[in-house]
Amino acid sequence: MTPGARAQAAIELLDAIEAARGPADSCAQHYFRSRRFVGAKDRSAISALVYAVLRHRSQLDWWHARIAGGRGTARSRVIAALLLLSGWPVAELATSFDGDRFRPAALSQREHSFVAALAGRSLDHPDQPLSVRANLPDWIYAALSARFGDRTMAEVVAMRDEAPVDLRANLLRGDRDSALRQLAADGIRAAPTALAPAGLRLDARQPLAATAAFRSGAVEIQDEGSQVAAALVEAGPGMRGCDFCAGAGGKTLALAAAMANAGRIVACDTVARRLDGATARLRRAGVSNVERRLLATERDPWVKKHKAGFDRVLVDAPCTGTGTWRRNPDARWFLAPSDLGELVAKQARILDSAARLVRPGGRLVYVTCSLLPQEDEDQAADFLAKHSDFRALPVATIWQRALGGRFPGADGPFLLLTPLRHGTDGFFVAVFERDAAPSTA
């Protein structure tokens, strides 16, 4: 494809993402699946341009509003990105935007003026508000500022970087060293992660699906932060556990490995296709102690029927996903304050229901991939205020048993992982223990 054809494809894909309101990766898969003539190098170049636009959208739109006025579009963002991020000369851009077959329509006079005014500029400008420099909606930047203070911009910049590819060595198939050897035999270079004892980080993005290490179930794709959250459940052999919002089963697999396939895990979700997606993963990993359970809602009668029946209940709650925006930069543009309010209410309902499953002396582990206090510490405090039979356990103490080494969190009973401080996705973990049954002696 010519550079102009790649630019046109990026514009089309950005329009598709906007129309569908994400997720970008699914939209890209659909776009390229219907255009099989697009080669691997072209797909990579188009995707890189699209994700560059998504990561810097506020600044690209700011330049458009400053010079041309009005709201930015997929086309104006691609034009600005090619000039400000890719360093295209003005002449190359004008040649590529000429309306020829497969290339974008010719630049209008207004666009010619926009291009001329951007020539030689850099993306940053001292007049840009902090939220624009952060490439975040104003209200989200304000919420993160309340948490991070002077560190906000550094945290946000780290969230803008592309996330690494992390794997978890499947302890049901071998140890981390054996997984490293299998990956090396497949030509995949990886190194142990700093926090997760079974974690591996690739030195570059590489296709994994066809490798022997992946097909044999020796490794699973899982962010290091997610691995840490699963380890802090402290699930052990013989326990009865419930992954209440299991989705496609990433943490379920980690729990099964920690339990050495001994005991029982019930993986619950309210969406059948998410549970169905876990089937092949469970089989490949050699997991045999998981039962999948489809719930109608978080208040499904199954919950009442199994009241106080579990040693460990994990609630990996639906959330804004702010901690995963390195992987999903499009998500920030489709999130409204009302969405946060609805999610916080839903999280509270899920916690209230899941708490019924915890036996006396058992634990409820609350996890989000959010960096917003409303979904994290505030939600944990509200839960404890409503459930006097639960108390928060210090995650630092659990860390020493489950993971070892220096606890990377701050003071307080909870754990917050961030891309800047820990190199992981953003994760929040709270562990609540139910009071033991009163003695009858």
Backbone torsions as a table, in degrees:
resi	resn	phi	psi	omega
1	MET	NA	147.0	175.1
2	THR	-75.4	161.1	175.6
3	PRO	-55.5	-37.9	178.0
4	GLY	-65.0	-39.6	178.3
5	ALA	-65.1	-37.2	175.8
6	ARG	-63.6	-41.4	179.1
7	ALA	-63.0	-41.9	178.8
8	GLN	-63.9	-40.9	177.8
9	ALA	-62.7	-40.0	178.6
10	ALA	-63.3	-40.7	177.9
11	ILE	-61.9	-45.9	-179.8
12	GLU	-62.1	-41.9	-178.5
13	LEU	-68.9	-40.0	177.0
14	LEU	-63.3	-39.6	176.0
15	ASP	-62.8	-38.7	179.3
16	ALA	-65.6	-41.0	178.6
17	ILE	-63.9	-41.8	179.3
18	GLU	-64.1	-43.0	-178.5
19	ALA	-65.9	-39.7	-178.7
20	ALA	-85.2	-12.0	-173.4
21	ARG	56.1	45.1	176.1
22	GLY	74.9	-175.6	-6.8
23	PRO	-74.0	147.4	-173.7
24	ALA	-61.7	-40.3	-176.8
25	ASP	-64.4	-39.5	178.2
26	SER	-67.1	-41.5	178.0
27	CYS	-62.4	-40.4	179.8
28	ALA	-65.6	-42.0	178.1
29	GLN	-58.9	-44.9	179.6
30	HIS	-65.1	-42.4	-178.2
31	TYR	-61.4	-48.2	-176.3
32	PHE	-75.5	-28.7	178.5
33	ARG	-64.1	-32.6	179.3
34	SER	-88.1	2.3	179.1
35	ARG	-136.1	65.0	-173.8
36	ARG	-67.3	-12.1	176.9
37	PHE	-72.2	-14.2	-179.8
38	VAL	-77.4	120.0	-177.2
39	GLY	-75.4	170.4	-175.2
40	ALA	-61.0	-43.5	-179.7
41	LYS	-65.0	-39.4	178.1
42	ASP	-66.7	-42.5	177.6
43	ARG	-58.6	-42.6	-179.6
44	SER	-63.8	-43.6	-179.1
45	ALA	-66.7	-41.7	179.2
46	ILE	-64.6	-45.8	-179.8
47	SER	-62.4	-40.9	179.7
48	ALA	-61.0	-41.8	179.0
49	LEU	-66.6	-43.5	179.5
50	VAL	-60.2	-47.1	-177.7
51	TYR	-70.5	-30.2	174.6
52	ALA	-63.5	-41.5	177.8
53	VAL	-64.1	-44.7	-178.7
54	LEU	-63.7	-36.1	-178.3
55	ARG	-75.7	-22.2	-175.0
56	HIS	-123.8	25.2	-170.8
57	ARG	-61.0	-41.3	-178.2
58	SER	-60.9	-44.4	-179.1
59	GLN	-68.7	-38.6	177.4
60	LEU	-63.5	-41.7	178.4
61	ASP	-68.6	-34.8	179.0
62	TRP	-61.5	-43.3	178.8
63	TRP	-64.2	-39.1	179.6
64	HIS	-64.6	-45.8	179.9
65	ALA	-63.2	-38.1	-177.4
66	ARG	-68.3	-39.9	-173.5
67	ILE	-94.3	-48.0	-172.8
68	ALA	-104.7	-18.5	-176.4
69	GLY	79.1	156.1	177.0
70	GLY	84.4	176.5	-176.2
71	ARG	-82.3	144.8	177.4
72	GLY	-70.4	157.4	177.0
73	THR	-127.7	173.2	177.0
74	ALA	-57.5	-41.3	-179.0
75	ARG	-65.9	-47.0	-179.0
76	SER	-65.9	-33.9	179.7
77	ARG	-69.0	-40.1	177.9
78	VAL	-66.0	-42.9	177.7
79	ILE	-58.1	-48.9	-179.1
80	ALA	-65.0	-39.2	-179.7
81	ALA	-64.7	-40.9	179.8
82	LEU	-62.9	-35.8	-179.8
83	LEU	-80.6	-46.2	-171.5
84	LEU	-88.2	-29.7	-176.6
85	LEU	-106.1	-39.7	-177.4
86	SER	-94.0	-11.8	176.0
87	GLY	72.1	28.2	178.9
88	TRP	-65.9	138.0	169.8
89	PRO	-67.7	152.0	180.0
90	VAL	-56.8	-41.5	-177.2
91	ALA	-62.9	-39.4	179.6
92	GLU	-66.0	-39.6	-179.5
93	LEU	-66.1	-44.7	179.8
94	ALA	-61.7	-38.1	178.7
95	THR	-67.3	-37.6	-177.4
96	SER	-76.6	-30.3	177.2
97	PHE	-97.4	75.7	-174.6
98	ASP	-125.0	3.3	177.7
99	GLY	79.3	3.6	177.6
100	ASP	-69.5	170.9	-175.4
101	ARG	-56.7	130.9	178.8
102	PHE	73.6	-4.4	-178.8
103	ARG	-105.6	160.9	-178.1
104	PRO	-64.4	156.7	176.3
105	ALA	-57.3	152.4	-178.7
106	ALA	-59.5	147.5	179.0
107	LEU	-62.6	135.8	173.0
108	SER	-76.8	170.3	177.8
109	GLN	-61.2	-38.6	178.2
110	ARG	-63.7	-40.2	179.1
111	GLU	-70.4	-36.0	174.9
112	HIS	-58.2	-41.5	178.7
113	SER	-66.3	-39.5	177.6
114	PHE	-62.1	-46.1	179.9
115	VAL	-63.0	-44.4	-179.4
116	ALA	-62.4	-37.9	-179.2
117	ALA	-72.0	-26.8	179.2
118	LEU	-82.8	-18.7	-175.4
119	ALA	-54.7	128.1	177.6
120	GLY	79.5	-0.2	179.6
121	ARG	-82.9	162.8	169.9
122	SER	-108.9	164.4	-176.8
123	LEU	-63.5	-42.2	-177.7
124	ASP	-79.4	149.2	175.2
125	HIS	-148.7	138.5	-176.5
126	PRO	-61.8	-19.9	179.6
127	ASP	-81.4	-9.2	-178.5
128	GLN	-70.2	129.9	174.1
129	PRO	-60.7	160.0	-178.3
130	LEU	-58.4	-40.6	-179.0
131	SER	-65.6	-32.2	177.0
132	VAL	-70.1	-45.9	177.5
133	ARG	-61.0	-30.8	178.7
134	ALA	-81.1	-11.6	-176.5
135	ASN	55.4	51.4	178.7
136	LEU	-137.6	151.1	169.2
137	PRO	-58.4	148.5	-174.9
138	ASP	-53.9	-44.1	-172.8
139	TRP	-70.0	-31.3	178.1
140	ILE	-74.0	-40.0	177.4
141	TYR	-61.0	-39.5	178.8
142	ALA	-63.5	-41.2	179.6
143	ALA	-66.0	-40.2	178.5
144	LEU	-70.3	-33.7	177.5
145	SER	-64.2	-36.3	178.1
146	ALA	-62.9	-31.0	179.0
147	ARG	-83.8	-49.1	-167.6
148	PHE	-97.4	-16.9	178.0
149	GLY	59.2	-127.7	-176.8
150	ASP	-64.3	-16.3	-177.7
151	ARG	-90.3	1.2	-170.9
152	THR	-57.7	-51.0	-174.7
153	MET	-64.0	-39.3	178.3
154	ALA	-63.5	-40.7	177.8
155	GLU	-63.9	-41.7	-178.0
156	VAL	-66.9	-41.5	178.6
157	VAL	-61.2	-39.8	177.5
158	ALA	-64.5	-33.3	177.5
159	MET	-69.6	-19.6	-177.7
160	ARG	-83.5	-21.2	-178.8
161	ASP	-69.6	156.3	175.7
162	GLU	-70.2	136.8	-178.4
163	ALA	-74.9	147.1	174.1
164	PRO	-74.2	170.8	174.1
165	VAL	-99.9	117.5	178.4
166	ASP	-109.0	145.8	176.6
167	LEU	-123.8	156.7	171.1
168	ARG	-114.8	123.1	173.5
169	ALA	-66.6	126.1	-177.7
170	ASN	-80.4	108.1	-175.2
171	LEU	-70.4	-9.0	172.6
172	LEU	-78.6	-16.2	-179.1
173	ARG	-110.7	-10.3	-177.1
174	GLY	155.0	-172.2	-179.6
175	ASP	-102.7	-176.9	-176.6
176	ARG	-65.9	-37.9	-179.4
177	ASP	-64.0	-40.0	179.3
178	SER	-68.4	-35.1	176.5
179	ALA	-65.2	-39.1	176.9
180	LEU	-60.8	-42.0	-179.9
181	ARG	-65.9	-40.4	179.4
182	GLN	-66.0	-39.7	177.6
183	LEU	-64.0	-42.9	179.1
184	ALA	-60.5	-38.0	178.4
185	ALA	-65.2	-25.8	177.0
186	ASP	-88.4	2.9	-178.6
187	GLY	79.3	19.8	-179.0
188	ILE	-105.2	121.9	179.0
189	ARG	-95.1	130.4	-178.9
190	ALA	-145.3	164.4	178.6
191	ALA	-138.8	152.0	178.1
192	PRO	-60.3	143.3	176.4
193	THR	-78.4	161.2	-174.4
194	ALA	-78.8	-32.0	-172.0
195	LEU	-106.9	-46.4	-175.7
196	ALA	-85.2	122.6	-174.3
197	PRO	-68.3	-17.4	176.9
198	ALA	-109.3	9.9	-173.3
199	GLY	-86.4	148.9	176.7
200	LEU	-135.8	140.7	178.6
201	ARG	-120.3	126.1	178.4
202	LEU	-73.0	148.1	179.2
203	ASP	-82.3	-9.7	176.9
204	ALA	-164.0	156.5	177.2
205	ARG	-67.0	128.2	178.6
206	GLN	-143.5	149.5	177.8
207	PRO	-66.7	130.2	-175.1
208	LEU	-110.4	-25.6	-169.1
209	ALA	-57.3	-30.8	-176.7
210	ALA	-92.4	-2.1	-177.1
211	THR	-77.5	152.1	178.6
212	ALA	-64.5	-36.3	-179.2
213	ALA	-61.0	-40.6	-179.8
214	PHE	-76.2	-46.8	-176.6
215	ARG	-64.0	-29.7	179.8
216	SER	-81.5	-7.6	-177.9
217	GLY	82.6	11.9	179.5
218	ALA	-68.8	-26.5	179.4
219	VAL	-136.9	152.4	173.0
220	GLU	-128.4	145.1	175.3
221	ILE	-76.5	122.0	179.9
222	GLN	-162.7	125.5	178.2
223	ASP	-57.0	145.7	-178.8
224	GLU	-57.7	-38.7	179.1
225	GLY	-62.6	-39.0	176.6
226	SER	-64.6	-38.3	177.0
227	GLN	-63.0	-41.6	178.8
228	VAL	-62.1	-46.0	-179.9
229	ALA	-58.5	-42.5	179.2
230	ALA	-65.5	-39.2	-179.9
231	ALA	-63.7	-33.7	-177.3
232	LEU	-73.7	-8.0	171.5
233	VAL	-66.9	-25.8	-176.7
234	GLU	53.6	48.0	173.9
235	ALA	-78.1	136.8	-178.3
236	GLY	-130.8	166.0	-179.9
237	PRO	-53.4	136.9	177.2
238	GLY	87.9	-10.4	-179.9
239	MET	-75.2	164.2	171.0
240	ARG	-111.9	117.7	-175.8
241	GLY	-123.7	157.6	177.1
242	CYS	-133.7	124.3	170.8
243	ASP	-97.5	98.5	-164.5
244	PHE	-74.3	-28.0	177.8
245	CYS	-124.8	65.3	-164.8
246	ALA	-71.4	-28.6	-177.2
247	GLY	57.4	-132.3	-178.6
248	ALA	-84.5	3.3	167.0
249	GLY	94.2	16.4	-178.8
250	GLY	-59.3	-49.3	179.9
251	LYS	-75.6	-29.7	174.9
252	THR	-57.6	-44.6	179.1
253	LEU	-61.0	-42.1	179.8
254	ALA	-65.7	-38.9	178.0
255	LEU	-65.1	-41.8	179.8
256	ALA	-61.5	-39.8	178.2
257	ALA	-66.2	-40.8	178.7
258	ALA	-64.0	-29.5	179.6
259	MET	-90.1	1.7	178.9
260	ALA	53.6	34.1	179.0
261	ASN	65.6	11.5	-179.6
262	ALA	-106.9	135.1	-173.2
263	GLY	100.6	-159.1	-176.0
264	ARG	-144.9	138.4	175.1
265	ILE	-123.7	131.7	172.1
266	VAL	-106.4	118.2	179.3
267	ALA	-97.6	113.6	-174.8
268	CYS	-108.8	150.6	169.8
269	ASP	-164.1	162.8	179.3
270	THR	-100.1	0.6	-179.6
271	VAL	-120.2	115.5	-174.1
272	ALA	-61.3	-40.1	-175.7
273	ARG	-66.1	-28.5	177.2
274	ARG	-68.6	-44.2	177.4
275	LEU	-65.4	-40.1	178.9
276	ASP	-61.8	-33.7	179.6
277	GLY	-65.1	-19.5	-179.5
278	ALA	-81.4	-16.6	-172.1
279	THR	-57.9	-52.6	-177.8
280	ALA	-64.9	-36.4	-179.9
281	ARG	-65.5	-42.5	179.2
282	LEU	-63.4	-42.3	-179.4
283	ARG	-65.1	-46.6	-178.4
284	ARG	-62.3	-35.6	-177.9
285	ALA	-79.6	-7.8	-179.0
286	GLY	76.5	26.1	-178.7
287	VAL	-84.8	130.4	-177.4
288	SER	-127.9	3.3	-175.5
289	ASN	-113.0	24.4	-177.5
290	VAL	-114.2	130.8	171.4
291	GLU	-110.4	128.1	177.7
292	ARG	-90.0	135.6	-176.2
293	ARG	-134.4	116.3	177.0
294	LEU	-85.5	125.4	178.6
295	LEU	-106.4	144.5	176.9
296	ALA	-70.4	-44.0	176.0
297	THR	-149.4	179.2	176.5
298	GLU	-66.6	-16.6	178.9
299	ARG	-101.7	23.5	-180.0
300	ASP	-52.5	141.4	178.8
301	PRO	-54.8	-24.7	178.1
302	TRP	-56.7	-34.8	-178.2
303	VAL	-64.6	-47.8	179.3
304	LYS	-62.4	-38.3	-179.1
305	LYS	-63.8	-30.3	-177.2
306	HIS	-108.5	28.3	179.6
307	LYS	-55.3	134.5	177.5
308	ALA	58.0	31.4	-175.8
309	GLY	-104.3	5.2	-173.5
310	PHE	-129.8	141.3	175.5
311	ASP	-75.1	-37.5	-178.2
312	ARG	-134.9	131.5	174.2
313	VAL	-126.5	119.4	179.1
314	LEU	-101.1	126.6	173.3
315	VAL	-114.5	96.0	174.1
316	ASP	-91.2	86.5	-161.4
317	ALA	-74.4	147.7	169.6
318	PRO	-60.5	137.3	-173.9
319	CYS	-153.8	-177.2	-180.0
320	THR	-67.4	-21.4	-179.7
321	GLY	71.7	21.9	-178.8
322	THR	-59.3	-27.2	179.4
323	GLY	-74.2	-11.5	-177.4
324	THR	-108.6	15.4	-173.9
325	TRP	-71.3	-11.7	169.5
326	ARG	-63.6	-35.0	-179.1
327	ARG	-89.0	-30.2	-174.3
328	ASN	-126.4	65.9	-175.3
329	PRO	-65.4	-20.2	179.0
330	ASP	-69.0	-26.6	-171.1
331	ALA	-62.3	-31.5	-176.6
332	ARG	-63.9	-26.1	-175.1
333	TRP	-85.7	-8.8	-177.3
334	PHE	-114.5	13.9	-177.1
335	LEU	-106.3	129.8	179.5
336	ALA	-115.6	157.5	177.3
337	PRO	-54.5	-34.6	179.3
338	SER	-65.0	-31.9	177.6
339	ASP	-63.6	-41.6	179.0
340	LEU	-61.3	-45.0	179.3
341	GLY	-59.9	-41.7	179.1
342	GLU	-66.3	-38.6	-179.6
343	LEU	-68.2	-41.9	179.3
344	VAL	-60.8	-42.3	178.1
345	ALA	-64.9	-39.8	179.5
346	LYS	-66.5	-41.5	177.8
347	GLN	-58.7	-42.7	-179.8
348	ALA	-62.8	-42.1	179.1
349	ARG	-63.9	-41.5	-179.9
350	ILE	-64.1	-44.8	179.1
351	LEU	-61.8	-44.3	179.4
352	ASP	-57.4	-43.7	-177.7
353	SER	-73.2	-46.4	-177.6
354	ALA	-62.8	-31.0	-179.6
355	ALA	-58.9	-28.4	-179.4
356	ARG	-65.1	-23.3	-177.5
357	LEU	-77.6	-16.6	-171.4
358	VAL	-80.9	127.2	177.4
359	ARG	-73.0	160.1	172.8
360	PRO	-56.6	130.5	-176.5
361	GLY	85.4	-7.0	178.5
362	GLY	-86.1	-178.9	-174.1
363	ARG	-129.0	145.3	171.3
364	LEU	-113.4	121.8	-178.0
365	VAL	-110.9	119.1	-177.3
366	TYR	-103.8	125.0	-176.0
367	VAL	-131.2	137.5	167.5
368	THR	-131.8	158.2	169.2
369	CYS	-104.5	45.7	-179.0
370	SER	-119.5	150.7	174.3
371	LEU	-108.4	6.0	-177.7
372	LEU	-88.4	126.4	-177.4
373	PRO	-56.4	-32.3	-178.7
374	GLN	-59.8	-31.7	-178.9
375	GLU	-92.3	-10.8	-171.7
376	ASP	-112.1	-98.3	-176.4
377	GLU	-60.1	-40.1	-179.5
378	ASP	-63.8	-40.9	179.1
379	GLN	-66.0	-41.5	178.6
380	ALA	-62.6	-42.6	179.5
381	ALA	-64.3	-40.4	179.0
382	ASP	-64.3	-39.4	178.8
383	PHE	-62.0	-47.0	-178.9
384	LEU	-64.7	-34.2	179.2
385	ALA	-66.3	-30.5	-177.9
386	LYS	-93.1	-14.1	-174.6
387	HIS	-128.2	87.2	-175.4
388	SER	-70.2	-12.9	179.7
389	ASP	-88.5	5.0	175.6
390	PHE	-117.9	149.3	173.2
391	ARG	-134.9	153.2	179.2
392	ALA	-82.2	128.7	173.8
393	LEU	-90.2	141.8	177.8
394	PRO	-65.8	118.9	-179.5
395	VAL	-63.0	-29.0	179.7
396	ALA	-59.2	-38.5	179.5
397	THR	-69.4	-42.4	178.3
398	ILE	-63.8	-37.8	-179.8
399	TRP	-55.1	-44.1	-177.0
400	GLN	-61.1	-38.4	179.8
401	ARG	-77.2	-42.8	-170.7
402	ALA	-84.6	-32.0	-172.2
403	LEU	-126.8	-31.0	-179.3
404	GLY	74.0	169.5	179.9
405	GLY	79.7	-177.0	-176.9
406	ARG	-70.4	133.5	177.0
407	PHE	-69.7	125.7	-174.0
408	PRO	-90.2	5.7	-176.9
409	GLY	-92.5	-177.1	178.7
410	ALA	-96.0	-179.2	176.4
411	ASP	-63.1	153.7	-178.8
412	GLY	112.3	168.8	-172.8
413	PRO	-80.0	-10.0	-170.7
414	PHE	-107.6	175.4	176.7
415	LEU	-127.2	133.3	172.8
416	LEU	-126.1	119.5	174.6
417	LEU	-102.5	140.7	178.9
418	THR	-133.5	155.7	177.6
419	PRO	-58.5	-38.1	-178.1
420	LEU	-68.7	-50.4	-171.4
421	ARG	-81.8	-27.2	-171.4
422	HIS	-126.4	-9.5	-179.9
423	GLY	72.5	14.7	178.9
424	THR	-110.0	174.8	164.5
425	ASP	-64.0	163.1	176.6
426	GLY	-75.0	127.0	179.5
427	PHE	-139.7	143.3	172.7
428	PHE	-118.8	136.6	179.8
429	VAL	-133.7	128.5	171.7
430	ALA	-127.8	138.8	-179.9
431	VAL	-119.2	121.0	179.5
432	PHE	-111.9	133.3	177.5
433	GLU	-110.3	134.1	177.8
434	ARG	-82.3	141.3	178.8
435	ASP	-57.1	141.4	175.7
436	ALA	-66.9	154.0	178.8
437	ALA	-63.1	140.5	179.0
438	PRO	-60.6	145.2	-179.1
439	SER	-67.3	142.6	177.5
440	THR	-103.5	5.7	-176.9
441	ALA	-72.6	NA	NA
